[in-house]
């Protein structure tokens, strides 16, 4: 038999070992106990939650009705929410709202009614569901579009064939002009359906082994003349690029589409960066993207410093006939064709954009195997998979305005043996440093709201805290960011998405050079 104090110690240990948040409150909602997972989930320190009302963990709309529900239950015993798990929203200390699953139980201790809430964070699940829904919507649109295009092609075959027969059989001059106009219109319709078939992944691709560097260099020569002197094209091609199996004509068309879209977004002038590099897709990346197989890929990135895209535009960017170019007569098929071509080539497309700063598209194509391809993830000295070197409890200040990305970054950095402090923007991070926080490294996003973006924060740190190291990170290509947020001081930039061992080695390298 265990003693009461031993039972209590075991209970505390169980609560703190739980991966889900557990909160205990009395009948008026005062928090009596919150485990470590609860403090972490809601962004509080240690026992900071104790004594607060559970309503502080809820958005206003839910908090307004919570007391009424609980009072009704205490008075009548009616169980509307007790014992019934449901999906709700939680409110963190920083006022960010996130989805969670809530289960509530009750008990009585010494005549006092107690409630226990168990909460599971649904942020990652909801993000995956949203991404899957977008993918399924595009697939459904593709199937419908392909069917319509197929039937329309049959109609056009009959129309074009009969017009050509009339032309061959000696119509008079007036009729020949009418036939010629009709044939040109029919051929335009055939071109439209061909583009729709590409989106539907039913295009007649002719893939060959291709060196993306050579093909892109040839295409960019044409683009230089097409875009004009107001637009500067820069390239960043890695030295050793794996070959890919693609249709060169479709790749050129995709690159042209992305470049012309970028030109429209940049207005009177700007910079376009085209970069190519080998990448490895692993579990860390698949936590951020779905519908892509792990393995070796070649990534073609096309980035601009134009107007950027709204979240709504990003969600619908690849849908056929969706366009934001209402005044310039855009068809809305350019990005749909790019998407269809890459997917039919067993690849993957990513889109990263910020209003007022620019847009970056990533086209991922499966790399053809070379003798050294499988060695890409190997250590040059041991031949084993690269391990992620761990820190020695150094303190890293993580600065990121996106709550989901910030949470993931904090977990990845802690797993590497570092302590963390978090800030949601550059202004807050700067104040933390001014207040005397002992920090060894600042890891900051570039694009953030507020007075200080990532470069501004890094510049202030270089001036006021010269011994403090800084690594910046961004989903944009670094050259475009450098042009958009130009600064006199160079800073290290880790390009998103990055692998865990890349993060670990970059941290180790910069901290060893202190």
C-alpha positions in Angstrom: 0.0 0.0 0.0 1.3 3.5 -0.9 0.9 6.4 1.5 -1.3 9.4 0.6 1.7 11.7 0.0 3.2 9.0 -2.3 -0.1 8.8 -4.2 -0.1 12.5 -4.7 3.5 12.4 -5.9 2.6 9.7 -8.4 -0.4 11.7 -9.6 1.8 14.7 -10.2 4.3 12.7 -12.1 1.6 11.2 -14.3 0.2 14.6 -15.0 3.5 16.0 -16.0 4.4 13.0 -18.1 1.2 13.4 -20.1 1.7 14.7 -23.6 -1.8 16.3 -23.7 -2.7 19.3 -21.7 -4.6 18.6 -18.4 -6.3 21.4 -16.4 -8.1 20.9 -13.1 -10.6 23.6 -12.0 -13.3 24.1 -9.3 -17.0 24.6 -10.0 -16.6 28.3 -10.7 -13.8 27.7 -13.2 -10.7 28.7 -11.1 -7.7 26.7 -12.3 -6.3 24.6 -9.4 -3.8 22.5 -11.3 -2.3 22.6 -14.8 0.3 20.1 -16.1 3.5 21.0 -18.0 1.9 20.2 -21.3 -0.9 22.7 -20.6 1.5 25.5 -19.8 3.4 24.7 -23.0 0.3 24.5 -25.2 -1.1 27.8 -24.0 2.2 29.6 -23.8 2.4 30.2 -20.0 5.4 29.7 -17.6 5.3 27.2 -14.8 2.5 27.8 -12.4 1.4 31.1 -14.1 -2.0 29.5 -15.0 -2.9 28.6 -11.4 -5.6 30.9 -10.0 -6.8 32.1 -13.3 -10.2 31.3 -14.7 -10.4 28.7 -17.4 -12.2 31.3 -19.6 -8.8 33.0 -20.1 -7.9 29.9 -22.2 -10.9 30.5 -24.6 -11.7 32.9 -27.4 -14.2 35.5 -26.3 -17.2 33.9 -28.1 -16.7 30.6 -26.2 -15.7 32.3 -22.9 -19.0 34.3 -22.9 -21.1 31.1 -22.9 -18.8 28.9 -20.8 -19.9 30.1 -17.4 -23.6 29.7 -18.4 -23.0 26.1 -19.5 -21.2 25.2 -16.3 -23.7 27.0 -14.1 -26.5 25.1 -15.8 -24.7 21.8 -15.3 -24.0 22.5 -11.6 -27.6 23.5 -11.0 -29.4 20.8 -13.0 -26.9 18.0 -13.4 -27.6 18.0 -17.1 -24.6 16.8 -19.0 -24.4 18.8 -22.2 -20.6 18.8 -22.4 -19.4 16.6 -19.6 -18.0 13.3 -20.8 -18.4 14.4 -24.5 -15.3 15.1 -26.4 -15.6 17.9 -29.0 -13.4 20.1 -31.2 -13.2 23.7 -30.0 -10.7 26.6 -30.2 -8.2 27.7 -27.5 -6.6 31.0 -26.8 -2.9 31.3 -26.0 -1.3 33.9 -23.8 -0.1 35.8 -26.9 -3.8 35.9 -28.0 -3.4 33.5 -30.9 -6.3 31.2 -31.5 -5.7 27.5 -32.3 -7.9 24.4 -32.7 -8.0 21.7 -30.0 -10.0 18.7 -28.9 -11.5 19.0 -25.4 -12.8 16.3 -23.1 -14.2 17.2 -19.7 -14.7 15.0 -16.7 -15.9 15.7 -13.2 -15.5 14.4 -9.7 -16.1 15.5 -6.0 -13.4 15.7 -3.4 -14.4 16.5 0.2 -17.8 17.7 -1.1 -16.2 20.1 -3.6 -17.0 19.7 -7.2 -14.0 19.5 -9.5 -13.7 19.4 -13.3 -10.8 18.0 -15.4 -10.2 19.1 -18.9 -8.0 17.2 -21.3 -6.9 19.0 -24.4 -5.2 17.8 -27.5 -3.7 20.3 -30.0 -5.2 19.9 -33.5 -3.1 22.5 -35.2 -1.1 20.0 -37.3 -4.1 17.9 -38.1 -6.2 20.8 -39.2 -3.3 22.1 -41.4 -3.0 18.6 -43.0 -6.8 18.4 -43.5 -6.8 21.9 -45.2 -3.9 20.9 -47.5 -5.6 17.6 -48.3 -8.9 19.4 -49.1 -7.1 21.8 -51.4 -5.4 18.9 -53.1 -8.6 17.0 -53.5 -10.4 20.0 -54.9 -7.7 20.5 -57.5 -7.9 16.8 -58.4 -11.7 17.0 -58.7 -11.4 20.1 -60.9 -8.8 18.4 -62.9 -11.0 15.3 -63.5 -13.9 17.4 -64.5 -11.8 19.7 -66.7 -10.2 16.7 -68.4 -13.5 15.2 -69.2 -14.9 18.4 -70.6 -11.7 19.1 -72.6 -11.8 15.5 -74.1 -15.4 15.9 -75.2 -14.7 19.4 -76.6 -11.7 18.0 -78.5 -14.1 15.6 -80.2 -16.4 18.4 -81.2 -13.5 20.5 -82.5 -12.2 17.5 -84.5 -15.6 17.4 -86.4 -15.7 21.2 -86.8 -12.1 21.5 -88.1 -12.4 18.5 -90.3 -15.6 19.7 -92.0 -14.2 23.2 -92.5 -11.1 21.8 -94.1 -13.2 19.7 -96.4 -15.2 22.8 -97.5 -11.9 24.6 -98.0 -10.5 21.7 -100.2 -13.6 21.3 -102.3 -13.3 24.8 -103.8 -15.5 27.3 -102.0 -15.6 30.8 -103.5 -13.4 33.6 -102.2 -16.0 35.0 -99.8 -16.7 31.6 -98.4 -12.9 30.9 -98.1 -12.5 34.0 -95.9 -15.3 32.8 -93.6 -13.8 29.3 -93.5 -10.4 30.7 -92.7 -11.8 32.8 -89.7 -13.7 29.8 -88.5 -10.6 27.5 -88.7 -8.5 30.0 -86.7 -11.2 30.2 -84.0 -11.4 26.4 -83.9 -7.6 26.2 -83.6 -7.7 28.6 -80.7 -10.3 26.4 -79.1 -8.0 23.4 -79.6 -5.1 25.3 -78.0 -7.3 26.1 -75.0 -8.4 22.5 -74.5 -4.7 21.4 -74.9 -3.8 23.6 -72.0 -6.8 22.3 -70.0 -5.6 18.8 -70.6 -2.2 19.7 -69.2 -3.9 20.9 -66.0 -5.9 17.7 -65.9 -2.6 15.7 -66.1 -3.7 14.2 -69.4 -1.3 16.2 -71.6 0.7 14.4 -74.2 4.1 14.8 -72.5 7.3 13.7 -74.1 9.8 13.4 -71.2 13.5 13.1 -71.8 16.5 13.2 -69.5 17.2 16.8 -69.0 19.7 19.1 -67.4 17.7 21.9 -65.9 20.6 24.3 -65.8 21.1 24.1 -69.6 17.4 24.2 -70.4 16.7 27.2 -68.0 19.7 29.1 -69.4 18.3 28.8 -72.9 14.9 29.9 -71.8 16.1 32.8 -69.8 17.9 34.2 -72.9 14.4 34.5 -74.5 12.9 35.9 -71.3 15.6 38.7 -71.1 14.3 40.1 -74.4 10.7 39.5 -73.5 10.7 41.1 -70.1 12.7 44.2 -71.1 15.4 46.2 -69.4 13.3 47.2 -66.4 13.4 43.7 -65.1 16.6 42.1 -63.9 17.0 38.3 -64.1 19.5 36.7 -61.8 20.4 33.0 -61.5 21.7 30.8 -58.7 22.4 27.4 -60.1 24.2 24.8 -57.8 27.3 23.2 -59.4 26.3 19.6 -59.3 22.6 19.2 -60.3 21.0 15.8 -60.9 19.3 15.2 -64.2 15.5 14.9 -64.3 13.0 13.2 -66.7 10.7 15.9 -68.0 9.2 17.3 -71.2 11.6 20.2 -72.1 8.9 22.1 -74.1 6.5 22.1 -71.1 9.3 23.1 -68.7 10.1 26.1 -70.9 6.4 27.0 -71.0 6.1 26.7 -67.2 9.1 28.9 -66.7 7.8 31.5 -69.1 4.4 31.5 -67.4 6.0 32.0 -64.0 8.3 34.8 -65.3 5.5 36.6 -67.0 3.3 36.4 -63.9 6.2 37.8 -61.9 6.6 40.7 -64.4 2.9 41.6 -63.9 3.3 41.4 -60.1 6.4 43.6 -60.2 4.8 46.5 -62.1 7.2 48.9 -63.6 10.3 46.9 -62.7 12.0 44.5 -60.3 14.2 41.5 -59.8 13.5 37.9 -60.8 15.6 35.2 -59.3 15.8 31.7 -60.8 17.6 29.1 -58.7 18.2 25.3 -59.1 19.5 22.9 -56.4 19.3 19.3 -55.3 17.1 18.7 -52.3 16.1 15.7 -50.2 12.5 15.4 -49.1 12.3 13.6 -45.7 9.9 13.3 -42.8 10.7 16.9 -41.5 9.6 18.4 -44.8 6.6 16.2 -45.1 5.4 17.6 -41.8 4.9 20.9 -43.8 3.7 19.5 -47.1 1.5 16.6 -48.2 1.1 14.6 -51.4 4.8 14.2 -52.1 6.9 11.1 -51.8 10.2 11.2 -49.8 13.3 11.0 -51.9 15.8 13.0 -54.0 14.5 16.0 -56.0 15.7 18.9 -58.1 14.1 22.1 -57.1 13.6 24.9 -59.6 12.6 28.1 -57.7 11.3 31.3 -59.4 11.1 34.2 -57.0 10.1 37.9 -57.5 10.0 41.0 -55.4 6.6 42.1 -56.6 3.3 42.8 -55.0 2.8 39.4 -53.4 -0.4 37.4 -53.1 -3.2 37.4 -50.5 -4.0 34.2 -48.6 -7.2 33.8 -50.6 -5.3 34.2 -53.9 -2.7 31.6 -52.7 -5.4 29.1 -51.9 -6.9 29.4 -55.4 -3.8 30.1 -57.4 -3.6 26.8 -59.3 -7.4 26.6 -60.1 -8.1 27.0 -63.8 -9.7 30.3 -64.9 -8.9 31.9 -61.5 -7.1 35.2 -62.1 -6.3 38.5 -60.4 -5.5 40.1 -63.8 -8.9 41.5 -64.4 -7.7 44.5 -66.3 -5.1 42.8 -68.5 -7.2 40.0 -69.8 -5.5 37.1 -68.0 -7.0 33.6 -68.8 -6.3 32.1 -65.4 -4.7 29.0 -67.1 -1.0 29.8 -66.7 -0.5 28.5 -63.1 -3.0 25.7 -63.7 -0.8 24.5 -66.6 2.3 24.7 -64.5 0.6 22.7 -61.7 -0.7 20.1 -64.1 2.7 19.7 -65.9 4.7 19.3 -62.6 2.2 16.9 -61.1 2.0 14.8 -64.3 5.8 14.7 -64.1 5.5 13.1 -60.6 6.7 16.4 -59.1 5.4 18.9 -56.6 4.7 22.6 -56.5 5.0 25.0 -53.6 3.9 28.6 -53.2 5.2 31.1 -50.7 4.1 34.7 -50.8 3.8 37.9 -48.7 1.9 40.9 -49.6 4.2 43.8 -50.6 7.3 41.6 -50.6 7.0 39.1 -53.4 6.3 35.5 -54.3 8.4 32.4 -54.7 7.3 29.2 -56.6 9.1 25.9 -56.0 8.9 23.2 -58.7 10.2 19.8 -57.5 11.1 17.1 -60.0 12.3 13.6 -59.0 16.0 13.3 -59.5 17.3 10.6 -61.8 19.6 8.2 -59.9 23.3 8.8 -60.2 26.1 6.8 -58.4 26.4 9.5 -55.8 22.7 10.3 -55.4 22.2 8.0 -52.5 25.3 9.3 -50.9 23.8 12.8 -50.7 22.5 12.2 -47.1 25.8 10.5 -46.1 28.6 11.9 -44.1 31.7 12.5 -46.1 33.9 11.0 -43.4 31.9 8.1 -42.0 29.5 7.2 -44.8 26.6 7.0 -42.3 23.6 9.2 -42.4 24.4 12.7 -41.2 23.7 13.1 -37.5 22.4 16.2 -36.1 25.0 17.7 -33.6 23.4 18.7 -30.4 23.8 21.9 -28.4 24.9 22.3 -24.8 21.8 24.1 -23.4 22.7 27.3 -25.2 19.8 29.8 -25.3 18.2 30.5 -28.7 15.8 33.4 -29.2 13.3 32.2 -31.8 11.6 35.1 -33.7 8.6 34.1 -35.9 5.2 35.7 -36.4 3.5 32.6 -37.7 2.3 30.7 -34.6 2.4 27.3 -36.3 5.9 27.8 -37.7 7.1 29.2 -34.4 5.8 26.2 -32.5 7.5 23.8 -34.9 10.7 25.7 -34.7 10.8 25.7 -30.9 10.2 21.9 -30.8 12.9 21.3 -33.4 15.5 23.5 -31.6 14.7 22.0 -28.2 15.1 18.5 -29.6 18.7 19.6 -30.6 19.5 20.3 -26.9 19.1 24.1 -26.9 17.0 26.2 -24.5 14.5 28.6 -26.2 12.9 32.0 -25.7 10.2 33.0 -28.2 9.1 36.3 -29.7 6.4 36.8 -32.3 8.0 39.8 -34.1 11.2 41.8 -34.3 10.0 44.5 -31.9 9.3 42.0 -29.2 12.6 40.2 -29.7 14.5 43.5 -29.5 12.8 44.4 -26.2 13.6 41.0 -24.8 17.3 41.6 -25.5 17.1 45.2 -24.2 15.6 43.8 -21.0 18.8 41.8 -20.4 17.8 38.2 -21.5 20.9 36.0 -21.7 20.8 34.7 -25.3 23.5 32.9 -27.3 21.8 32.9 -30.7 18.9 34.7 -32.4 17.1 32.6 -35.0 14.7 35.0 -36.8 12.3 35.0 -39.8 12.8 37.8 -42.3 9.3 38.9 -43.1 7.4 40.0 -40.0 4.9 42.7 -39.0 6.0 45.7 -36.9 8.8 48.2 -37.2 11.6 45.7 -37.3 11.8 43.0 -39.9 14.4 40.3 -39.7 17.2 42.3 -41.3 16.4 45.4 -39.1 16.6 43.2 -36.0 19.8 41.6 -37.1 21.3 45.0 -37.8 20.4 46.4 -34.4 21.9 43.3 -32.8 25.1 43.7 -34.8 25.4 47.3 -33.6 24.2 46.9 -29.9 25.1 43.3 -29.1 28.1 42.6 -31.4 28.9 39.2 -29.7 25.5 37.8 -30.2 25.1 35.6 -33.3 22.2 35.8 -35.7 20.8 33.4 -38.3 17.9 34.5 -40.5 15.4 32.2 -42.2 13.0 32.7 -45.1 10.8 30.9 -47.7 12.1 33.4 -50.3 15.2 33.0 -52.3 17.9 34.9 -50.4 18.9 37.1 -53.3 15.4 38.4 -53.8 15.1 39.1 -50.1 18.4 40.9 -50.1 17.2 43.1 -52.9 13.8 43.8 -51.3 15.1 44.3 -47.8 18.5 45.7 -48.7 20.9 46.1 -45.9 24.6 47.1 -45.7 25.4 44.2 -43.4 25.5 40.6 -44.6 23.7 38.0 -42.5 23.4 34.2 -42.7 20.2 33.0 -44.2 18.8 29.5 -43.9 16.3 28.8 -46.7 13.0 27.2 -45.9 12.2 24.3 -45.9 15.3 23.0 -44.2 16.2 19.7 -42.8 16.9 19.1 -39.1 20.6 18.2 -39.6 21.0 21.4 -41.7 19.6 23.4 -38.8 21.8 21.6 -36.4 25.0 22.1 -38.4 24.3 25.7 -39.0 23.7 26.4 -35.3 26.9 24.5 -34.4 29.0 26.3 -37.0 28.0 29.8 -36.0 28.2 29.1 -32.2 31.7 27.6 -32.5 32.8 30.8 -34.2 31.9 33.1 -31.3 
